[in-house]
Amino acid sequence: MNIETHLRNLRESLEVIRESIEKGLVERQRTLGFNTSAASADMLEAFLHKKNLIDPGFVIKHEWPKSKNKVKEKLPFEFPHKNEVLELILKIEEKRNVLCYGKPQKEEVLQELLA
């Protein structure tokens, strides 16, 4: 995908996240899980495209940050604040499956995801 497509997808995810906040975090936890994960992947891909570090056909899978070996394999190059960025994405991904497929979480857990 190109940068414009990632930015369009990011805008969509952010809009859905805003709507979820307005309707109630607890009632929309699956939506938050999916869209925070998708938004983080789109932001990273758009950034890496802008820095010319990946080709337009390169796709970042949301689960990669969970595996340090996978990250080293798929993202072997350096970029500004790489460790910090990947740690933030990892925090989102650690909550993703619980929010999407697990039991309802407390509002505090959902607010932490959005912080």
Beta strands, then each sheet from edge to edge (+ up, - down):
end
